[in-house]
Amino acid sequence: MIARAKPIPGIVYTAPSGVALNPAGWVYEVCERAFAQGDVCPAGSATVADYGGVRLALQKGDVLKIRFVNHLPKLDPVKVTHSADMGGANLPLNPTNLHTHGLIVEPRAPTPQDPTFGDFVFVTAFNPANGQPVSQGLHDHGQMISGAIDYRIEIPNNHPSGLFWFHPHVHGLALNQVSSGLAGIITIGDVGDYARSDGVGAGFPGGHVRHLILKDLQVLAAGKIAFENGSANVADGEVLNQQDPDFCAQAPSPNELRQGSCPGVDLTADDGNNYSGGKWYFTINGVQYPKIRTASPDGEIWRLTNASGSLSYRLQLVDDATKQPLIMQLAAIDGVSVFLPQDTSMESVVHLAGAKFKVVRCPTNPPAIASQPVCVTELVMMPSSRAELWVTYRNALGQIVRPPKGASATLKMLGLTMGSGDMWPAVDLAKVLFEDSHNLFEAHAAINVAGDAYRAAQPGGVFASPTPYARPAPLPAGCKALPPGHRRRIFFGIEDLNNGDSFGLGYEEVDERGAPVPGTQLPVTRFDPMKPTICLPLGPGQTPVHETWELVQLSTENHNFHIHQTKFRSILMSAPASSPASNKPDPHVGFGLLEDNLPLGVAAPNASINDQVMNDQNGVCSVDQWRNGSCASPTVTLDIPFSQVGEFVYHCHILEHEDGGMMAKIKVVPSPDAGGPKFAGPK
């Protein structure tokens, strides 16, 4: 797998001079090792649509072996936002690495016996042609390797089937690299492992599954652009890899047709850049405004991935005739198929879905299927989000019917404003054509989802079984389990209220009464790769340990919580034990919906401090203002099962915020206790 620059054939940009060209993105070029010549894929041996997105199709129990090579170009330090930050001196050399986002796998560091890496982000590969990195002591973000990294990632036999993805994770440079195109997807197993029609028992056919990778690219016209570190000249067709949400107007002008792109605007009157002549492209699998033809009598499963660095999508599939959004059935979130008991209340469904989906009642609910179907008409996909939806033609009542001749819909990205922060534009992404079929529908009302959100909680499930590679070991100093009833509280804010770019996370432990435990408080600070914020052991017998975390949003703009190596579920402390939203996971109920990223709401300062927060504190409250009630922000409570041993991170997956420091390190170690129960309840 070679990270390199390459023209994007699916995007043709016409500069103001009239010259048409293909912008150069950064891609993963992949070939089998048997065909590779050293660290190069010979012509004809590599992937064809590498910008659109490579898919690594794996099965449970597979071992993914990758020789990962850095052939990326050197960068102008002025155009690298964090090159002047502490620890950022090597970023213009364009180091990179690989993270398998969403996989529940070991974050393994190399050993003398095994020099390969697992899903470990504290390592960087440098392109030797760009020069040698310099040591920055305590500010280095892990081991520095010249040329190539060898990864070996073991997929557990009990891993959920679903949709995952891979992308770089170099702190300070993640936004640049993902925005330029470095992303691909991973699938484990098949949709038929968990989805069937309500008419037959066979698994959903793989031929009716469509993978849709959402990528966007801001392409510049020649001129001078202001960057964080100064101004620099840019060439026609150059990619702006520090995304600017104001590149386009949020709404199209009258009679403006936005089909997969929007035009750059002049922001110089507001002390911004002049993006006139540039264009912002929104592609699906690397294609601008594709036509999607669906002819299957059972509709299709759409597997959507938001592979953007910072942009959030607000999506609807709108019937072109009625102008109303079509109802779609949710099959999976973030790589885990859903499972809700048939008696789950609508209130619980809405809570579990959170801000990701506009949930509606399904037109019909077949009583014989395994779990209660979840129907949606709109979804918000923040960066890194994945969703799997059953899409078929429906009439105005939401009933599945044969499409009339010429039936079509438009996949639309609606304008979306992130609280007081970014304003993302409205753009049409694709035309969907529902073609008539001679066959009757086998799925009459819903697909039958026998979800991994249930299986993961059962004996033998990934969040119920002992970790096979973990062995009892003494606990490191300062590493201990949470006492019963205690929770962890994470604050999302900024380190310096006078510096809006000093994104950070705070921490404290709270007791069973909700009071902060003295001595555990850490102020909101930027990421320090040398200091784990949290250390915890597995449960007795190396079983997964469940913790309750509270997320507190201090900002008036949205953030997107993500944690590596696990999933989580949103819970209600007041929910009954029979509910999938209960704070105590019940194997007989399952986890309901499991996620690995979660949109957070926004803080609301009251009138007494609003002007101060918005004008003097960059729109971010302090922890003290939240505590004294002058800044309202209800906590989001999660149940998080930890099953993988090693060092990894949790962070905001808006990469502008992550690169700016909104990330923290966590360490999970083996339990010293060799025995214990098969299922560990929450701590």
N, C-alpha and C positions, 0 to 999 in steps of 0.2 A: 504494500500500500504506500504509494508515493504522494506526498503533498507537494503540489506544484502549481505554477501559474499556467493558464491555458485560455485561449479565446473561447467564448461561449457561443456556440452555433445557433442556439435558439433565440438569441437577442441580437437584433440589428439596430444599432443606434445611428441616426443621421445627425451629424453635427451641423451647427449653423452655417458652416461653409458649404454644406451639401454633400460632404464626404460621408459614405456609409461604412461602418466598421462593426466588428464584433468585439465588445468590451472583453478585457482579460479578467477572468475570475480566478479564484484559487480552488482547486479541485483535488479529490482523492482519485488517483489513477490506480486501478487494482488489476493485478494479474496473478495467476497461479505461480507458485514458486518454481514449478517444473519448467516454466517458460521464461522465467526471469534470467537476465544476463547481468550478474552482479546485483546492483541496486537499480536496475533499469528494466522497464517492461518494453520488449521489442515491439515494433509496429505490428498491429493486427492482433496482439495478444491481450490487450487491456480492455477495460470497460469502454463502452461507446458513449453513453450519455452521462459522463461523470459529473458535470455541474448539476444536472437534473436530480441526481442522487443515486448512489450505489445502494443496492439492497443486499445485505448479507443474510441469506436464508438458512437458519440453523434449526436444529432439533434439540430437545431436552437430552442432556447427557453428552452433547458435543463438546469438543475442546477447540476453541478458536485460537489459531496460531497466526500471528501477523508479524511480518518484518516491516516495520514502519520507518519510512525514509523521508527526510526533510530535504526537498529541493526548492523551497520557497525563496523568493527574491529578498534581497536586503531592502530596508525601508529608510526613507528620509526621517530622521529623528523629529523634525518639526511636525510631521504628520502622524506621529505616534503620541497619543495623548499622555500616556503615563511614563514616557521615556525619562522625564526629569524627576519622577517620584523616587523615594527611597526604594532601592531594589529594582529600579527600572532601567538601569544603564544598558542591559543586554537586549532590551526589547527591539531596538532597531535592527538587530541581527535576525529577527523573525523566527525565534525558536518556537517549537510546537510540540504537542503530544497528543494522546488519544484518550477519550473517556467514553465508555459504553453506557450511555445515559439510561437509567431505569433498570438495568440488569441487577439482579440480586446475586451478586458474585463477590468473590474475595478481593478486597483491595490490597493485593499482595505486593510487598516490596521484594526485591531480589535477595538471594542468599548466596554464599559461596558454593553451595550445592546446586542451586538453580538460579542462573543469572537473568532469567526472564522476569517480566513484570506482569502482575495481574491488572485489574482496573485501578491503577494507582496514578494519581494526578500530580504527585510531588516529584516529577522528573521532566526534563525538557531535552528535546533533540535539536541540535543546531546544524545548519547547513555549513560545512567547512568552507565553502566558496564565499561565504559572507564574512569571514573573519572569526577569530577566536573570542569566546566570552571571557569576561573578567570576573574574578571572584568578588562577591559583595558581602562575604562573611555571613552574619546572621540574617541578612536580607535575601539570600538566595532562596529560591522556591523549590529546593530539592536538587537531586543529582543532575548534573549537566553532562550530556552525552553527545559526542560528535557523530553526525551522520544518520544513525539508525538506532531504533529501539526494538527489541524483540519482546512481544507480548504473548502470553499464554493464559487464556481466560477459560476456566472450566464452567460449563453451564450445568447447574444441578439437575439431577433427574426429576426433581419435583418442582422445577421452575415453572411459573405460569406461562402458558402460551399467549403470545400477544405481540404488540408493536413497540419497538424501542428505537433508539437512534444513537449515533456516535458523532462526536465533534471534538475540537481541541479544547483544552482547559488550562492554558497558560495564563496565570494571573497578570492582568494589565494589558493583555493582548487578545483576550477571547472575543471581544466585540469585533475587532479588526478582522479576525480570521473567519469567524462564522458569517459576518456580513459580506465577506468576499466570496462565500460559497462553500466553505469547508464543513460539510455535513453529509451524512448518509443515514440510512435506516437499517435496523436489524429486526428480523422477525424470528420468533421462537415458535416452533410447531406450526399448526394450521388453524384457520378460523373454524374449520369443521371439528376441532377438538372440543369446542364449547358452544357452537351455534348450530341449530337445526331449524328447519321450518316447523310450523305447527301441524303440518299435514302428513309428513313422513318422518321416519326415524333417522334417515341418513344425515351425515354431517353436511354443513353448508359447503357447496362445491367450490374448490379453489379457483376455478375458471370464472367465477362470478365475484371475485374479490379484486378491488382496485386500490392501489397504493398511490396516494396523492401527497406529494411533498411540496409544502408552501415555502418558497424562497423569494426574497426581494433584494433588489440591487439599485443603488443610487448612482447614476452615471452622469458625469460632469461634462460641460463644455469648457473649452480652453479659457483660462483666465487666472486670476489670483484669488485664493480662498484663505480665510482666516481659520487657523487651527488653534488648539489650546496653547501651543508653544510658540505661536507666531504665524505669519502669513507665508504662503508658498505658492508657486505657480503650479497649475495642473494642466494636463493635456486633454485634448478632445478624447472622450471615451474613457477617461480615468474613473475608477470606482472610488466613491467616498465611503471608506470603510469605517468611519466614525459616524454612524447614521444621524441625520438631523431630521427630527419629526416634522419640522416646518418646511422641508424641501418643496412640498406641494401645498396648495391650499387644501383644507380639509374637505370641503364640498366642491364639486365641479361647478364651473360657471354655467349660465344658461346655454343650452345646446351643445355643451361639451360632452363628448362621448369618451368615457374612460373604460377601455377594454384592455385590462392587464397593464395599464400604465397611467401615470399622471405627469403633467409638465412641471418642470422646476420654475420657481418664482423668484422675483427680486426682493430681497429682504433688507436691502441697504438702508431704507428709510427707518427701519427699526434696529439699526446697528447690527444687522445680520449679513449673511453672504448673498451674493447675486448668483442664484442657481438658474437664471434664464438660459434657455438653450439646452439645459440638462433634462434628464427624464428619469423617473423612478419606475422601475419595472417590477411587476408582481407576477411570478411564474408558478406554474404547476408542473412539476417534473421537468423544469427547465424550459417550458414552453409558455409563451405569452398568449393568454386568452385562448386556450384550446377548446375544441369541441369534444364533449364526452358523450358517446353514444351508449345508451343502456337498452339492451334488447332481451335481457334475461326475463323469463316469466316469473322468477322469484326475486326480481330486483337485484341489487348488488350490496355487498358490504364495502363501504368506503373507509379506508384506513388513512386518516389525515394526520400529518405531522407539521407543526409550526417550527420550521428550521431557521427562523429569523434570530438575529442577535438581540434586538430590543422590541421589535414591533409586535403588537397584539392584534389579532384578527377578531372581529365581531362578524360572524358568518350567518347568512340565511340562504336557503335554496328557495327562490321565489318563482312561483308559477307565472310564466309570461302572459297567460291569458287572464287569470284572476287577479294577478299582482299580490297574491297572498303567499306567505311562507308555507312550504310543504312540511307536513309532520314527518319526522324521522325517528327511528327507534335506536336508542343508545345500546350498544353491545359491550363496549369496553372503554375504559379510561386509563391512559398512561400505561398500557400494556397488560392490564388485568381486567378480565371480563367480569361484568357486574353480576350480583346475585342478591335479590331482595325477596324476602318471604312474601307470599301472596297477600298477606294481611297488612303489609307495610302502609302506614298512613301517608297521605299526600304531603303532610307537613314534614315527615321524616325524609321523604324523597327529595323535597325541595332543599332541606337542610344539608343532606348528604351531597347533593349536586352543587351546592354553594353558588358562587357567582359565575360558574362556568357555563351553565345551561339555563335556558328558559324552558322549564318543565311544564308540560300540559298533560291533561288526562288522555290516555290512549282511547281511540274511538271504541275499541272492543278489547276485552281481556280474556283470551281463551283459558278456561279453568284447568286444562290438563297440562299446561306447560310448567317447567320447573320453577321459574321465578317470575315475579311480577314485572311485566315490561315497563320500560321507562321511555316515554315519548318526549321529544323536544322539538321546538321550532326555531331555536336560535342557540348558538354556542359562542362563547368567548374563549379564544385560544391564546393565552399568553405565551411568550417564548418558552419552548421545550414541551409544550402541551401536545398530547396525542389523544385522539378520539376515534372510535370505530362506530359507524352508524349504518343501519340498514336503510337503504334508500330505494324506494319504489314509487310508482306513480299513484297518487291518491286524488280523490275528488274533493270538492269544497267541504264535505263533511269529514274528511280525513279517512274515508274508506278506500281500501285497495280495489282499484278497478282497472280494466283494460284502458290504456291511454288512447284518447282520440287521435285521429290522424294529425300529424304535425305538432303534437304536444311537446312543449319545451319548457325549460326553466333556466334561470340564471343564478349561478353561485355568486353571491354578492358579499363583498366586504363593506359593511356599513361604517360610517364614521364613528370613531371611538375616542373619548377624552378620558385620560387617566387622572381623575381628580383635578388637582391644580397643576398637573404635569403635562405630559406629552399629549398631542392631538394627532391621532392617526387618520389618514384620509379614507374617503369612500371610493372604492374601485370595483368594477365588475371583474371577476376572476376567470369565469368559464361559462360557456354555453352548454347546457345539458339537453340532449335530444332523447325523448322517450319513444322508442320505436315499437310498433305493433308486433305482437307475437301470436302465432297460431296456437300456442299451448295455453292451457289453463294454469292459473296460479296454484302452486302446491302450498305456498304460505298464504293462508286465507286472511289472517289478521295480525300475526306477529311472528317473530322468530323466537325460538325456544333457546334461551341462554342458560346453560348449566355452568355457572361462572366460577372462575378461579378465586374470586373473592370469597367463595364458600370453601373450596377445596384447600386453600392456603391455611385455613384454620383447623382442618381436620387432622387426626393422627396421620403422620406421613407427609403433611403439608409443609411448605417451605417455612412458615412461621409457627409451626408446632413441633417440628422435628429437631433433635440435637444437631448442632453444626458438625458435620462429619470430620472436618480437618482440625477442629479445636481440641486441645489437650489441657488437662488441669495444670495451672501454673500459679505461683504466688502473685498477688496483686501488686502492681507498681505503687510507689508512694503517692498518696493523694487520690488514688483511684478506688471508688467504692460505689456500691449500689445505692440508689435512692432509698431512704427509709419508707416504710409503708405509709401511703397517703400523700407523700411529698410529690411535687411536680417541678418541672423546669420552666422558666419564663424567659422568653427571648424578645428583646426590644429591637425594632427596626427604626433606625433614625440616622443622624449624622453625628460625627465625632465633635465637630466644631460648628456651633450654630451660626457662626459668621461665615462659614465656608460651605456652600451648598453642594460641593463635589466631594466632601469628606464622608462618603457613605460608610456606615458601620453597623455593628450589632452589639447589643448589650445582653447581660445575662444575670439571673439570680435564681436561687432555689427557693421555693415557697413550701410551707408546711401544710398539714392537713386542714388548718384553719384559713389558709390563704395568706398567711403573714410571711414576709421575706425572712429567710434564715440568715441571722447575722454572720458576716464574714464571707458570704457567697456572692455578694454583688460585684459585678464588673461593669464599669460604665460603657456607654456606646463607644466603641473603638473600631478602627480600621483593621483589616485582616493582618494577622501576624502568623506566618507559616511555621514559625518555630514553637508556638505556644498553643497546645490544645486547650480549648475552652472547657470541654467536657471529656471526662473519662469514665467509662462504666464497664462492668463485667457482664458476661452472659449469665444466664440463670444456672442453678445447680444442674449438673449433668450436661453442661454446654447447651442447654435449651435456650430458645429465644426469650429475651426479656422485654416486656412491654413497659413503656414509660408514657406518662402523660405530660405533654408540652403545651404551654400557653404562648401564643404569639400575640404581641402587642405592637400595633402599628402607631408610630409617633408622627408619621408624615401625612401631609394632605394630598400626596400623590400615591398611586397604587404601587405595591411591590408584589413579588411573586416568589413565595417560599418554595425551596427545593432542598431535598436532602439526598445524598448518595447512598447506595447499597441497600435501600429498603423502600418500603411504601408506608403510607399512613392513612388513617381515616378520620374524618371530622366527627366529633362526638358531642353529645349533650349530657352534662352531668346529671340532669334530671330525667333522662330517658329511662324507661323500664328495661329490665334485663332482657326482655323478649325482643327489643328493638335493635336493629343493626347499628343504631347511633348510641347504644349504651356505652358507658365508660368502662364496663367490664366485658371483654370479648367472650362470647359464648360460642363454642364450636357448633352447637346445634342451630345457631342462627347464621353464623358466618360474619364476615366483615362488611357486607353490603357493597360499598364502593371503596376501592383502594386507589390512591393517587400517589404521584411523586412530585407534583407541583400544585400550588394552591394560591389563587389570587387573594390578596388581602384588601380589605376596604380602605377607607381613608379616615384619618383623625379629624375631629371637628372641634377646634378651639372655640370657647364661648366668647361672648361679646367683650368681656373684660380684657382678654389677651389676644383677640383675633388680629388686630392691627400689628401688635408686637410680633406675633408668630409669622404673619405673612410678609411683613416688611423688614423685620430685623433678624428673623430666625430662618429665613429661606423656606418658609412654609412647613417647618418641622417643630413639633413640640418637644419640650424636655421631659425627662422621666419624672421630675418633680411636678411639672404641670399636669401630667397624666395622673399622678398619685393624688394630688389635691382636688381632682375633679374638674379643673378648669379646661381640660382637654379631653373630650369624650372619645373613647376608642375601645369598644368592647373586645375582650380577648377572644381569640379563636383557639379552641381546645382540640388537641389531636391525641389519638392513641398511636404510638409509634412502636412497632416491634423491631428489635435489633437481633439479627441472626448472623451477621458477618463480622469477622475479627479483623482488625487493622485500623489504619488511619485514613480518614476521608473528611469531607466537608459538608456543611450546609450553608446556603446562601440565597440571595435573591437572584432569580434567573433572568432578570432584565440585565443583560451583560454590561451595559453602561454602569449599572449600580454594582455588579459583582467586581468588575475591573477597578471601580473606585474604592472598594474595600468592604462591601457589604457581604462578608463571608467569614466563617469561623471554622476552626478545625475540631474534629471530634475523634476520639480513640475508643475502640471497643476491644476488650481483652478477654481471654478465656476465664472461666470461673475457676477458683481454686478447689471447688467442690466437685468430686467425680460422680456423685449420685444426684438424684432429684426427680421431680415429676416430669412427665412428658409435655405438659403444657403450662407455661408460666403466665400467671395473671398479671395485671398491671401493677406497677409500683407507684 
